[in-house]
């Protein structure tokens, strides 16, 4: 396993310049129904706490505000917390 400060030895430029036709998939087993029935979604612990379900229209509104919409969502939630701290602690 590579550590966060490790440097990748992958030649990304060479990979990106490759076309789909030049990739050999013959050693990859087929993805069968059995595979998907037994598969488990694994989300790294440091990312799992960042998953939030949003209604589609709410997400669309925030996305329409610009590229930094995730930061905007965080800021809105933080303001809500700050304004309601005393109500929850009482």
Secondary structure as UniProt FT lines:
FT   TURN            4..5
FT   HELIX           12..17
FT   HELIX           20..22
FT   TURN            26..27
FT   HELIX           33..38
FT   HELIX           45..48
FT   TURN            49..50
FT   HELIX           56..64
FT   TURN            67..68
FT   HELIX           69..89
//
